[in-house]
Amino acid sequence: MLRLLPLCLALAPAVGLADDIPLVSEVSAVTLYPNGASIIRDVPFSMPAGAHQLILTDLPRTTPLASVRVAVEGAVMGSVSARTDFVPPRTEEDSAALEAARAEVERLEAAMREARAQIEAIRLEAEAAEARVAFLDKLGEGEGVAQMDVAALRDLVGMIGEETLAALQTAHDAQRRADTADRDLKDLREELDRARKALAALVPERADRAMLAVAVSADAATEGQLTVTYNTGDAGWTPVYDLRLDRAGETLRIARGAFVAQTTGENWSDVAMTLSTVRPSEQTSPSDIWPWLRRIFDPEDLQTKTLMREQMEDDSFAGALAEPAIEAPVMVEEAQASFDGLAVTYTYPGTVSVASGADRVRLALGELETDVDLVAQAVPISDPTAFLMASVTNDTGELILPTPEASFYLDGRFIGQQYLDLIPAGGEADLSFGPIDGLRLTRTVLDRNEGDRGVITRSNELTEEVRIEVENLTGETWPLRVLDRVPFSEQEDLEIEWQAQPRPTEQDVDGKRGVLVWTFDLAPGQTQQIALSHSLEWPEGMRLR
């Protein structure tokens, strides 16, 4: 809620006291980016005719003042000034929830003090009764007792007995009432503890703020609205997805969501929330490219010149002859923009409240559904079992953003959380939905010959034979995709030959040289074997890496 303060704020001489109109503002709308946010504060105001200054002293101190933009409706806007130092104190206006929580804590603390006082009073009664008993005991031991006649002594004994009994009963009753009151105090302690925790959960805001002064003027008394917009890096959102695979229907449902958090120093209450995939904090323009100068040189000539230069340095003639250095290519490796001209905006219905530095609010953004192709992918060189993979083409027309917050479910069963890479509209991806324990993988090296000399780094021949086995211990037929590899060479002197039985379905998979893939269906109880071998030859005296 936006309110006009009843009191004027004392400002520095640069701001005229007589014409100041102090205002109180709150965040009304936010556009969140993955890292950063654009914030809007809409502040209504009333002003008499003439020139005045609209004063805000409740912007977060971390607000980048250079990003502040101001618009005024209902008056003519003049200059705008902002500062983070020498800011007048703002009127603290606690929320109704905070005031109620504090009042409840104070009420319970007073009740606790009263209860403890009552218990102490009861225990004092018990102590007084015990003192009476002690006095009566001493009374029966006085020196005059022995001189008393029988009748007087009988009366004294009777009185001491009656008074002692009464005192003991009083002490016992007081102790019982004190114990009962103490047990009742336990409930009050727990209630006070809960109230204190509820108060602590109402996150306090930072006291330090920035100030904004806007000069306005009007020919007549008017009402208007001040709109303040600025950017901050102290907020953002992270995509979150629940990917649910229906294996029977070969469909994938993607429940989209977002985790929203902010550390601006002020709590957002009932703000209009928009999420954008635009990344203003990242690269926003293409990289520059520079000429690439290449040179050739004679290694022997370079070695001779190097020896000459070292000799001259030893003779203290360094610098008398400077050889031009070989210029390395100027190549700057820069990250590319994740979204080239493509952005998605989510407008959240209703309003959202986010406490600074405390809340991590999850927003639901609807569901997407698409068809998938299922395959069991096996990598025997690394894994003992195959994994269920879903090949998906993003035909939803929307961007699937990269995030570490992706949970995978198979037929309603949670599989695990994985990092999800970017899947643009029309893009393809292979998603893993966990191991298939009944598809067992074995990779056995049958023979390895390192040459006659037996030292692998200096031999001129290396051969290796491998047997791969895939066994289906499940009760259903699985489409298999088995991956393995053979070495490759980019040197003429290093000759590599390889053989496979059966021949692989595909070579150099995904542009990875030497990576092979076999695709086939494997029925229940069956085992598929793959024989793979390779040989390497290189000149004598060369080393193999």
C-alpha positions as CSV (number, residue, x, y, z in Angstrom):
1,M,0.0,0.0,0.0
2,L,1.3,3.4,-0.9
3,R,0.7,6.2,1.6
4,L,1.5,9.9,1.9
5,L,3.6,10.6,5.0
6,P,2.0,13.0,7.5
7,L,5.4,14.5,8.4
8,C,7.9,16.4,6.3
9,L,11.5,15.0,6.1
10,A,14.4,17.2,6.9
11,L,16.6,17.3,3.8
12,A,20.0,18.9,3.0
13,P,20.1,22.5,1.8
14,A,19.9,21.4,-1.9
15,V,16.3,20.5,-1.3
16,G,13.9,23.2,-0.2
17,L,12.1,22.4,3.0
18,A,8.9,24.3,2.3
19,D,8.2,22.6,-0.9
20,D,9.0,19.0,-0.1
21,I,6.3,16.4,-0.4
22,P,7.6,13.2,1.3
23,L,6.1,9.9,-0.1
24,V,6.2,6.3,0.9
25,S,6.6,3.7,-1.8
26,E,6.6,0.0,-2.2
27,V,7.5,-2.3,-5.1
28,S,4.4,-2.7,-7.3
29,A,5.7,-4.8,-10.3
30,V,8.9,-6.8,-11.1
31,T,10.3,-8.2,-14.3
32,L,12.8,-10.9,-13.3
33,Y,15.6,-12.1,-15.5
34,P,17.7,-15.2,-14.8
35,N,20.2,-12.8,-13.1
36,G,18.8,-9.4,-12.3
37,A,15.5,-7.6,-12.3
38,S,13.7,-4.5,-13.5
39,I,11.6,-3.0,-10.7
40,I,8.7,-0.6,-10.8
41,R,7.4,1.5,-7.9
42,D,4.0,3.3,-8.6
43,V,3.5,6.2,-6.1
44,P,0.3,8.3,-6.1
45,F,0.7,11.9,-4.8
46,S,-1.4,15.0,-4.1
47,M,0.1,18.5,-4.4
48,P,-1.0,22.1,-4.3
49,A,-0.3,24.5,-7.1
50,G,3.3,25.6,-7.6
51,A,6.7,24.0,-7.6
52,H,7.4,21.2,-5.3
53,Q,9.8,18.3,-4.7
54,L,8.5,14.7,-4.4
55,I,10.8,12.9,-2.0
56,L,11.3,9.2,-1.7
57,T,13.6,7.9,1.0
58,D,12.8,4.2,0.8
59,L,14.7,2.9,-2.2
60,P,17.1,0.1,-1.3
61,R,20.6,1.5,-0.7
62,T,22.0,-1.0,-3.3
63,T,19.8,0.5,-6.1
64,P,22.0,1.4,-9.1
65,L,21.0,5.0,-9.2
66,A,22.3,5.4,-12.8
67,S,19.6,3.0,-13.9
68,V,16.8,5.0,-12.2
69,R,14.2,6.3,-14.6
70,V,11.3,8.5,-13.5
71,A,7.9,9.4,-15.1
72,V,5.2,11.7,-13.7
73,E,1.5,11.9,-14.5
74,G,-0.6,14.9,-13.4
75,A,2.3,17.4,-13.2
76,V,5.2,18.8,-15.1
77,M,8.4,17.0,-14.2
78,G,11.7,18.9,-13.7
79,S,15.0,17.7,-12.4
80,V,15.7,14.4,-10.7
81,S,18.3,13.9,-8.1
82,A,19.4,10.8,-6.2
83,R,21.7,10.0,-3.4
84,T,22.8,7.1,-1.1
85,D,24.6,9.2,1.5
86,F,23.2,11.8,3.9
87,V,19.7,10.4,3.4
88,P,17.1,11.7,5.9
89,P,15.6,8.9,8.1
90,R,12.4,7.4,6.9
91,T,9.4,6.8,9.0
92,E,9.3,3.1,10.0
93,E,5.9,1.7,9.3
94,D,5.7,-1.9,10.4
95,S,3.3,-4.2,8.7
96,A,0.1,-5.3,10.5
97,A,1.5,-8.9,10.7
98,L,4.7,-7.7,12.3
99,E,2.9,-5.5,14.8
100,A,0.5,-8.4,15.7
101,A,3.4,-10.8,16.1
102,R,5.3,-8.3,18.4
103,A,2.1,-7.7,20.5
104,E,1.6,-11.4,20.9
105,V,5.2,-11.9,22.1
106,E,4.8,-9.0,24.6
107,R,1.5,-10.4,25.9
108,L,2.9,-13.9,26.5
109,E,6.1,-12.5,28.1
110,A,3.9,-10.5,30.5
111,A,1.8,-13.6,31.2
112,M,5.0,-15.6,31.8
113,R,6.2,-13.0,34.4
114,E,2.8,-13.0,36.2
115,A,2.8,-16.8,36.3
116,R,6.3,-17.0,37.7
117,A,5.4,-14.4,40.4
118,Q,2.4,-16.5,41.4
119,I,4.5,-19.6,41.7
120,E,7.0,-17.7,43.8
121,A,4.2,-16.5,46.1
122,I,3.0,-20.1,46.6
123,R,6.4,-21.3,47.4
124,L,6.8,-18.5,49.9
125,E,3.6,-19.9,51.6
126,A,5.3,-23.3,51.8
127,E,8.5,-21.9,53.2
128,A,6.5,-20.0,55.9
129,A,4.7,-23.2,56.9
130,E,8.0,-25.0,57.1
131,A,9.3,-22.2,59.3
132,R,6.4,-22.7,61.7
133,V,7.1,-26.4,61.9
134,A,10.7,-25.7,62.8
135,F,9.6,-23.2,65.4
136,L,7.3,-25.7,67.0
137,D,10.0,-28.2,67.2
138,K,12.2,-25.8,69.0
139,L,9.4,-24.8,71.3
140,G,9.1,-28.4,72.7
141,E,12.8,-28.3,73.6
142,G,12.7,-25.1,75.8
143,E,14.2,-25.1,79.3
144,G,10.8,-24.4,81.0
145,V,9.1,-27.5,79.6
146,A,10.7,-29.7,82.3
147,Q,9.2,-27.6,85.1
148,M,5.6,-27.7,83.8
149,D,3.0,-29.8,85.5
150,V,1.3,-32.7,83.7
151,A,-1.8,-30.8,82.7
152,A,0.1,-27.9,81.3
153,L,2.5,-30.2,79.5
154,R,-0.4,-32.1,78.0
155,D,-1.9,-28.9,76.7
156,L,1.5,-27.8,75.2
157,V,2.0,-31.1,73.5
158,G,-1.5,-31.0,72.0
159,M,-1.0,-27.4,70.8
160,I,2.3,-28.3,69.2
161,G,0.9,-31.3,67.5
162,E,-2.1,-29.5,66.1
163,E,-0.1,-26.5,64.9
164,T,2.6,-28.7,63.4
165,L,0.0,-30.7,61.5
166,A,-1.7,-27.6,60.3
167,A,1.7,-26.2,59.2
168,L,2.7,-29.4,57.4
169,Q,-0.7,-29.5,55.6
170,T,-0.2,-25.9,54.6
171,A,3.3,-26.6,53.3
172,H,2.1,-29.7,51.4
173,D,-0.8,-27.8,49.8
174,A,1.4,-24.9,48.8
175,Q,4.0,-27.3,47.3
176,R,1.2,-29.1,45.4
177,R,-0.2,-25.8,44.0
178,A,3.3,-24.6,43.0
179,D,4.0,-27.9,41.1
180,T,0.6,-27.6,39.3
181,A,1.3,-24.0,38.4
182,D,4.8,-24.9,37.2
183,R,3.4,-27.6,34.9
184,D,0.9,-25.1,33.5
185,L,3.9,-22.8,32.9
186,K,5.3,-25.4,30.5
187,D,2.4,-24.8,28.1
188,L,2.9,-21.0,28.4
189,R,6.7,-21.4,27.6
190,E,5.9,-23.4,24.5
191,E,3.4,-20.9,23.3
192,L,5.9,-18.1,23.9
193,D,8.5,-20.0,22.0
194,R,6.2,-20.4,19.0
195,A,5.3,-16.7,19.1
196,R,9.0,-15.7,19.1
197,K,9.7,-18.0,16.2
198,A,6.7,-16.5,14.3
199,L,8.1,-13.0,14.9
200,A,11.5,-14.1,13.7
201,A,10.0,-15.5,10.5
202,L,8.8,-12.0,9.6
203,V,12.0,-11.0,7.8
204,P,13.1,-7.5,8.8
205,E,14.2,-5.1,6.1
206,R,17.5,-3.2,5.8
207,A,17.4,0.2,7.4
208,D,19.8,1.9,5.0
209,R,18.0,3.4,2.0
210,A,18.6,5.6,-0.9
211,M,16.8,8.9,-1.6
212,L,15.2,10.2,-4.8
213,A,14.0,13.8,-5.2
214,V,11.8,14.8,-8.2
215,A,11.0,18.4,-9.0
216,V,7.4,18.9,-10.2
217,S,5.1,21.8,-10.8
218,A,1.4,22.5,-11.6
219,D,-0.7,25.6,-12.2
220,A,-3.4,24.2,-9.9
221,A,-3.8,21.7,-7.1
222,T,-3.6,18.2,-8.6
223,E,-3.3,14.5,-8.0
224,G,-1.0,12.3,-10.0
225,Q,1.3,9.3,-10.0
226,L,5.1,9.0,-9.8
227,T,6.5,5.9,-11.5
228,V,10.1,4.9,-10.7
229,T,11.8,2.2,-12.6
230,Y,15.3,0.8,-12.0
231,N,17.4,-2.3,-12.5
232,T,19.1,-4.4,-9.9
233,G,21.4,-7.5,-9.8
234,D,20.1,-8.6,-6.4
235,A,17.2,-10.7,-7.7
236,G,16.6,-13.4,-10.3
237,W,14.9,-16.7,-11.2
238,T,16.0,-20.2,-11.9
239,P,13.9,-22.6,-14.2
240,V,12.7,-25.8,-12.5
241,Y,11.3,-28.7,-14.4
242,D,9.6,-32.0,-13.5
243,L,10.0,-34.4,-16.5
244,R,7.5,-37.2,-16.3
245,L,8.0,-40.1,-18.8
246,D,5.1,-42.4,-19.6
247,R,6.9,-45.5,-21.0
248,A,3.8,-47.2,-22.2
249,G,2.5,-44.2,-24.1
250,E,6.0,-43.0,-25.1
251,T,5.1,-39.5,-24.0
252,L,6.9,-36.9,-21.9
253,R,5.2,-34.3,-19.8
254,I,7.3,-31.3,-18.7
255,A,5.9,-29.4,-15.7
256,R,7.5,-26.0,-15.9
257,G,8.2,-23.8,-12.9
258,A,10.5,-21.1,-11.5
259,F,12.4,-20.5,-8.3
260,V,12.3,-16.8,-7.4
261,A,14.6,-15.1,-4.9
262,Q,15.8,-11.6,-4.1
263,T,18.3,-9.9,-1.7
264,T,17.5,-6.3,-2.3
265,G,17.1,-5.5,1.4
266,E,13.3,-4.9,1.2
267,N,10.5,-7.4,1.2
268,W,8.2,-7.6,-1.8
269,S,4.6,-7.8,-0.9
270,D,1.9,-8.6,-3.5
271,V,3.8,-7.5,-6.5
272,A,2.9,-8.2,-10.1
273,M,5.5,-10.7,-11.4
274,T,6.9,-11.2,-14.9
275,L,9.6,-13.7,-15.8
276,S,11.8,-13.2,-18.8
277,T,14.5,-15.3,-20.4
278,V,16.4,-12.2,-21.6
279,R,19.9,-12.1,-20.0
280,P,20.9,-8.5,-19.8
281,S,23.9,-9.4,-17.5
282,E,25.5,-11.5,-20.2
283,Q,27.0,-10.7,-23.7
284,T,24.6,-8.5,-25.6
285,S,26.7,-7.7,-28.8
286,P,28.8,-9.8,-31.1
287,S,32.5,-10.3,-30.4
288,D,35.1,-8.4,-32.5
289,I,37.5,-10.3,-34.8
290,W,41.1,-9.3,-35.5
291,P,43.5,-10.0,-38.4
292,W,45.4,-13.3,-37.9
293,L,49.0,-13.0,-39.0
294,R,50.8,-16.3,-39.6
295,R,54.6,-16.8,-40.3
296,I,56.8,-19.7,-41.1
297,F,60.4,-20.1,-39.9
298,D,63.3,-22.5,-40.1
299,P,63.6,-24.3,-36.8
300,E,67.4,-24.6,-37.2
301,D,67.7,-20.9,-37.9
302,L,65.6,-20.1,-34.9
303,Q,67.8,-22.4,-32.7
304,T,70.9,-20.6,-33.9
305,K,69.5,-17.2,-33.2
306,T,68.4,-18.4,-29.7
307,L,71.9,-19.6,-28.9
308,M,73.4,-16.3,-30.1
309,R,70.9,-14.3,-27.9
310,E,71.7,-16.4,-24.8
311,Q,75.5,-15.9,-25.4
312,M,75.0,-12.1,-25.7
313,E,73.0,-12.1,-22.5
314,D,75.7,-13.9,-20.7
315,D,78.2,-11.3,-21.9
316,S,76.0,-8.5,-20.6
317,F,75.1,-7.4,-24.1
318,A,71.4,-8.1,-23.7
319,G,69.3,-5.6,-25.7
320,A,72.1,-4.8,-28.2
321,L,70.3,-7.0,-30.7
322,A,66.6,-7.7,-30.5
323,E,65.1,-10.4,-32.6
324,P,61.5,-9.9,-33.5
325,A,59.3,-12.4,-31.6
326,I,57.1,-14.7,-33.5
327,E,53.6,-13.2,-33.3
328,A,51.0,-15.5,-31.9
329,P,47.5,-15.4,-33.4
330,V,45.2,-13.0,-31.5
331,M,42.2,-15.2,-30.6
332,V,39.8,-14.3,-27.9
333,E,37.6,-17.1,-26.6
334,E,34.3,-15.7,-25.6
335,A,31.0,-17.2,-24.5
336,Q,28.3,-17.0,-27.1
337,A,24.8,-15.6,-26.4
338,S,22.5,-18.4,-25.3
339,F,19.5,-16.9,-27.0
340,D,20.1,-15.1,-30.2
341,G,17.1,-12.9,-30.8
342,L,14.7,-15.2,-29.0
343,A,13.1,-14.5,-25.6
344,V,10.2,-16.0,-23.7
345,T,8.2,-14.0,-21.2
346,Y,6.0,-15.5,-18.5
347,T,3.4,-13.3,-16.9
348,Y,2.3,-14.8,-13.6
349,P,-1.4,-14.4,-12.7
350,G,-2.1,-12.7,-9.4
351,T,0.6,-11.3,-7.2
352,V,3.7,-12.7,-5.4
353,S,5.4,-11.9,-2.1
354,V,9.1,-12.5,-1.6
355,A,11.0,-11.8,1.6
356,S,14.5,-10.4,1.0
357,G,17.3,-12.9,1.7
358,A,14.9,-15.5,3.0
359,D,12.2,-16.8,0.6
360,R,12.7,-19.1,-2.4
361,V,9.3,-19.0,-4.0
362,R,8.3,-21.6,-6.6
363,L,5.9,-20.5,-9.3
364,A,4.1,-22.9,-11.6
365,L,4.3,-22.0,-15.3
366,G,2.1,-24.8,-16.8
367,E,2.9,-28.1,-18.6
368,L,4.2,-29.1,-22.0
369,E,3.7,-32.6,-23.6
370,T,5.6,-34.3,-26.5
371,D,6.2,-37.7,-27.9
372,V,9.5,-39.5,-27.4
373,D,11.5,-42.4,-28.9
374,L,12.8,-44.9,-26.2
375,V,16.0,-46.8,-26.4
376,A,18.3,-48.6,-24.0
377,Q,21.8,-47.0,-24.3
378,A,24.8,-49.1,-23.3
379,V,28.4,-48.0,-22.8
380,P,30.2,-51.2,-21.8
381,I,33.6,-49.5,-21.5
382,S,32.3,-47.5,-18.5
383,D,29.0,-48.9,-17.2
384,P,27.9,-52.4,-16.1
385,T,24.3,-51.8,-17.2
386,A,22.3,-50.0,-19.8
387,F,20.3,-46.8,-19.3
388,L,16.8,-45.8,-20.5
389,M,17.1,-42.9,-22.9
390,A,14.2,-40.8,-24.3
391,S,15.0,-39.0,-27.6
392,V,12.9,-35.9,-27.7
393,T,12.3,-33.2,-30.3
394,N,11.1,-29.9,-28.8
395,D,8.0,-29.4,-30.9
396,T,6.3,-27.4,-28.1
397,G,7.2,-24.1,-29.7
398,E,8.8,-23.0,-26.4
399,L,12.3,-22.8,-25.1
400,I,13.4,-25.4,-22.5
401,L,15.9,-23.4,-20.5
402,P,19.1,-24.9,-18.9
403,T,18.9,-25.5,-15.2
404,P,20.3,-27.7,-12.4
405,E,16.8,-28.0,-11.0
406,A,15.3,-30.8,-13.2
407,S,13.7,-33.8,-11.6
408,F,13.1,-36.9,-13.6
409,Y,10.2,-39.3,-13.1
410,L,9.6,-42.7,-14.8
411,D,6.0,-43.9,-14.7
412,G,5.4,-41.8,-11.6
413,R,8.5,-43.0,-9.8
414,F,11.2,-40.4,-8.9
415,I,14.5,-41.3,-10.7
416,G,16.8,-38.4,-9.7
417,Q,17.8,-34.9,-10.3
418,Q,20.0,-33.9,-13.3
419,Y,21.3,-30.9,-15.0
420,L,19.1,-30.1,-18.0
421,D,20.8,-28.4,-21.0
422,L,19.1,-25.8,-23.2
423,I,16.7,-27.3,-25.7
424,P,15.6,-24.6,-28.2
425,A,12.3,-24.8,-30.1
426,G,12.8,-27.5,-32.7
427,G,15.9,-28.8,-31.0
428,E,16.7,-32.4,-30.1
429,A,17.9,-34.0,-26.9
430,D,18.5,-37.4,-25.3
431,L,17.3,-37.5,-21.8
432,S,18.2,-40.3,-19.3
433,F,15.6,-41.9,-17.0
434,G,17.9,-44.2,-15.0
435,P,19.5,-47.6,-15.3
436,I,17.9,-50.8,-16.5
437,D,19.4,-53.3,-14.1
438,G,18.3,-56.3,-16.1
439,L,20.5,-55.3,-19.1
440,R,23.9,-56.4,-18.0
441,L,27.1,-55.3,-19.9
442,T,30.5,-57.1,-20.0
443,R,33.6,-55.8,-21.9
444,T,36.5,-58.3,-21.8
445,V,40.0,-57.7,-23.3
446,L,40.8,-61.1,-24.8
447,D,44.3,-60.3,-26.2
448,R,46.8,-57.5,-26.0
449,N,50.1,-57.5,-27.8
450,E,52.5,-54.7,-27.1
451,G,55.2,-55.8,-29.6
452,D,58.4,-57.8,-29.3
453,R,60.1,-55.3,-26.9
454,G,57.3,-55.3,-24.3
455,V,57.6,-51.6,-23.6
456,I,54.4,-49.9,-24.8
457,T,55.9,-46.4,-25.2
458,R,58.7,-47.6,-27.4
459,S,57.3,-50.5,-29.3
460,N,56.3,-50.1,-33.0
461,E,53.2,-52.3,-32.8
462,L,50.1,-52.7,-30.6
463,T,47.1,-55.0,-31.1
464,E,44.1,-55.5,-28.9
465,E,41.0,-57.7,-29.1
466,V,37.9,-57.0,-27.1
467,R,34.6,-59.0,-26.6
468,I,31.5,-57.1,-25.7
469,E,28.4,-58.9,-24.3
470,V,24.9,-57.5,-23.7
471,E,22.6,-59.9,-21.7
472,N,18.9,-59.2,-21.4
473,L,17.7,-60.5,-18.0
474,T,14.4,-58.7,-18.2
475,G,11.0,-60.0,-19.3
476,E,10.7,-57.7,-22.4
477,T,12.4,-56.9,-25.6
478,W,14.6,-53.8,-25.6
479,P,15.8,-51.7,-28.4
480,L,19.6,-51.4,-27.7
481,R,22.1,-48.7,-28.7
482,V,25.6,-49.9,-27.8
483,L,28.6,-47.5,-27.9
484,D,32.3,-48.2,-27.9
485,R,35.4,-46.8,-29.5
486,V,38.6,-47.5,-31.5
487,P,41.6,-45.2,-31.7
488,F,42.1,-42.8,-34.6
489,S,45.2,-41.1,-36.0
490,E,45.9,-37.8,-37.7
491,Q,49.5,-38.8,-38.6
492,E,50.6,-40.7,-41.7
493,D,53.3,-42.5,-39.8
494,L,50.8,-43.9,-37.2
495,E,48.7,-46.5,-39.0
496,I,45.6,-47.8,-37.4
497,E,43.3,-50.6,-38.6
498,W,40.2,-52.0,-36.8
499,Q,37.6,-54.6,-37.3
500,A,34.2,-55.3,-35.8
501,Q,31.8,-58.2,-36.0
502,P,29.0,-57.4,-36.5
503,R,29.8,-54.1,-38.3
504,P,28.7,-51.0,-36.4
505,T,25.5,-49.3,-37.5
506,E,27.2,-45.9,-37.4
507,Q,30.7,-44.5,-37.1
508,D,32.1,-41.2,-35.7
509,V,28.9,-40.7,-33.7
510,D,28.0,-37.1,-33.1
511,G,31.2,-36.0,-34.8
512,K,33.4,-37.9,-32.3
513,R,36.0,-39.7,-34.4
514,G,36.5,-43.4,-33.6
515,V,33.2,-43.7,-31.6
516,L,31.1,-46.6,-32.9
517,V,27.4,-47.5,-32.3
518,W,25.5,-50.7,-32.8
519,T,21.7,-50.7,-32.8
520,F,19.6,-53.9,-32.5
521,D,16.6,-55.4,-30.5
522,L,17.4,-57.8,-27.7
523,A,14.7,-60.3,-26.7
524,P,14.3,-61.6,-23.1
525,G,17.0,-64.1,-22.1
526,Q,19.2,-63.4,-25.2
527,T,22.8,-62.3,-25.3
528,Q,24.4,-60.3,-28.0
529,Q,28.2,-60.4,-28.6
530,I,30.3,-57.9,-30.4
531,A,33.9,-58.7,-31.4
532,L,36.1,-55.6,-31.7
533,S,39.8,-55.4,-32.5
534,H,42.4,-52.8,-33.6
535,S,46.1,-52.6,-34.4
536,L,48.6,-49.7,-34.4
537,E,51.9,-49.5,-36.2
538,W,54.5,-46.6,-36.0
539,P,58.2,-46.2,-36.9
540,E,60.9,-47.5,-34.7
541,G,62.1,-44.9,-32.2
542,M,58.9,-43.0,-32.0
543,R,56.8,-42.8,-28.9
544,L,53.1,-43.6,-28.7
545,R,50.7,-41.4,-26.8
